[in-house]
Amino acid sequence: MKKLLWSCLITISIIACSTADDITLEAGESFTNTSTVIHKIDTMSVDFSTFKFDSIPFPTLGRILLGSYTDPIFGKSESSSYLEMVPQHYDIDDEGVFDSIVLIMGYDNYFYNDTLSQMTYNVYEITEDVKPADNESNFYNTSTLDYDTSILLGSHTFTPKPMEGDSIRITLNYPLGENIFNKIRDKDITDVDLFRDNFNGITIQPEYNDNGNFIGFTTGSDYTMLRLYYSVPEDISTEPQTYDLVIDNSAEPQTYFNHIETDYTGTVFENFQDEENTYSSTTTGNSFYLQTGTGIASKIAIPNIKSLYDLGNSGTVMDAYLKIYVSGANYSDNRYLSDSLSVYVLDRHQAISDALYDYAGNEIIAKLTSKTEFGETYYTIPLISYVDNLLNSDSIEDLSLCLLPEDYETTMNRIIFNDGNTEDFNAELVITYALYYDE
Amino acid sequence: MMNRIYITLVLIILAQIALSQTNNLTGSPYSLYGLGVFNEANLGKTNALGKSGVALESFYEINNLNPASLATMTNKSFMFDVGFTGEMDTYQNNKSEDSKWRTNFSNLAIAFPVSNKAAMSIVLTPFTNVGYELVGLETNVEGSSDLYTTYVTGSGGLNSFKANYGMALTDKINIGAGLEYIFGNIEETEVVDYDSNYLYIDRDTYYKNLRATVGFQYQPSEKFGFGATVKFPTSLHASQDIEVSKVIDLVEVTVQDEEELDINNFDLPLEFAVGFKKTFWNKLTVNADYRRSFWDATDQEDNLGSFKDQDFIGAGFEYLGNVRSFKYWDRVRYRAGLTYDNGYLSINQETINNKALTLGLGLPLSLKNNSFINVSYSYGERGVVSSTLTKENYHLLSINLSLENIWFVKSKIN
């Protein structure tokens, strides 16, 4: 019996020491048809359409956008600016003698359309408080303020140099500057409220030019200001003294905005109405559109996404992306394409509900690729997380997508995308779907 | 009586340890199919006899191939058998070659008489073994020329816990029956790499059910006998835990995580075996078995292969000089055998057949009882070398400790 027990003990120890290495083998392709089958599908239909936001709130970090031109597809567009400019202090030498007032605006490198074209900017004085309309907390691209058209404060005709130039200077009407200068020097104006009682601000109205351009100017107080030049008789320096009125960039709501005006007569947008209406690409020449500043936006929906389940329920998306092309005729060096577009999620009322995020939590962008050798120009949008979200959602009407460039509120770019039914360069949605269960 | 309880306890402990060691008992890539590779290592000497022995007795060793053989167990003896295997496998296909060494538990069994004419055995063996790792399987994406790469690993296996009962109906006819509980789980992990996005699929499938065996032996004389067994078909109930996740842009996303999904049962076929044995000159015993498994009738399909009826042939020779000799080597049993089966799966019209040569020694531990160390070695080949299939060469060394105690006699001395 002892022997038997010893044997058992030995057995236990041997069993406990059992080894089992895995075999690693590079097997032939069909040695195992693994149960996972991956399908690549590029026939899923996508609905492309265009709609128009009624108005776009002016953003916190804006720019001064000035210009006009007539686009062959989008028609006439114009942008003017309304600026409140206030002193940074109320301290001018008693002996100071006003000399001149100049509006200086620093380029911020934004431009669109033909910058070789001459522009004329006219400056007028705003005649009401620079405040959003009653019941509004914000200015919009449709906002406007009264201004005195009877007195042209200044005018400047020039060829913009948005990339190589520093700034433009427009000398304004002497009495305006003198009035402001003297009241501050004489302590009639000692704070911003008193200042506002005397001066509301200026509006810059570009003259309409069919082949004009849009130019961006910074609102930074170091580059853009109303500069009052003056001298102090006892001062031996030959340099004139300056006193600046600047935009208060920390004000909330903002104290400046751009007013954007369009005329869509004769364009596909002529009858665009309520922002809840969408216009399918099939009714707008197999194209869908985007125009920043005005609120024309592109909408993308994948209504039949759940037909993926026809392949099998136990599957998952391994990759998904949407490629949308822009025809060569629809962009140029002047009317260039944005390198990237932001992608937003729209609810069923065409309101932006959120940005679109990838699984890593980063905002998804549509990236521009230009393959000039093939004449291919397209945006690629990675959509794995989005397609998963659609597949898991009961209300995909609340999950369509909207494309907008990053600073769509303060630019005047436009893009014409091809939908999936054009002759060349059709938009395509490519989904790679892995089926891991074949029961 | 205390001894019996004692032994039972030890046995339970052993069983638990053995069961916890069920991972990767084989390294065969063929264990990918079905329930894995069916365990063929058995108790006692049959490993060395071409894995045959339906007609053999359980005189001094537990013969697990036929429950009827228990009737031949010497009254008042108690037998214990534990076995281990060590396997050296070499795999080869058109692309690569690899080899591995592994050791496993192969069985644990006891047998004891219940009356003058009947005995019982309780046997724990692996039933199937799964252990494979297939790397870099490249497959075409449907509807594209893109490729994706799959890595598949499998581990686990099923166990059989079997109770056999055999009794002598007459001096010449023994009958027996066995009921086994087949249970266990197979875990398969698949990793799919598609363009640096990954899909992980982890399936853990649990199987269980009972299966019955009946056996019969007819021995017109001590030197000659027939045997037959029938294993009844059964359907192993299957349930699966599945965990699927994917890694997209380096972020892991859960796709599915479900437990105890009902999946298709796995049907084990009807199986019958016939065999005979004949002893010449009181020294040489020849035996042979034929077995057929009716897989076709189970009407099942695997991912890739189809099931087909399997034939098994095994033959063995055992030479014993003189059991009473004072020369040790005269008391040693010398064994040899051959075995062949044509497989139960057909993959791309190719079957995975298996052939092996077996050699063995039965080394007696004492003159007083029938305790042995059985050592057997077999060299075999499974599959063929081709673009699809893999040839596997294996060296299988198995050691069985077959112990007999004259239970009641010893108890008296104690």
Interface residues (C-beta under 8 A of the other chain):
Chain A: M1 K3 L4 L5 S7 C8 T11 I12 I14 I15 A16 C17 S18 T19 A20 D21 D22 I23 T24 L25 E26 A27 G28 E29 S30 F31 T32 N33 T34 S35 T36 V37 I38 H39 K40 I41 D42 S314 T316 M318 D319 D358 Y359 A360 I384 S385 D388 T432 A434 Y436 Y437 D438 E439
Chain B: N3 Y6 I7 V10 I13 L14 I17 A18 Q21 N23 N24 L25 G27 S28 P29 L32 F80 V82 F84 D89 Y91 N93 N94 K95 S96 D98 K100 W101 R102 T103 N104 F105 L108 G131 Y132 E133 L134 V135 G136 L137 E138 T139 V141 E142 G143 S144 D146 Y148 T150 V152 T153 S155 E190 V192 Y194 D195 N197 L199 I201 I242 V244 K246 I248 D249 L250 V251 V253 V255 Q256 I263 N264 N303 L304 N348 S386 S387 T388 L389 T390 L401 L403 N405 K410 N414
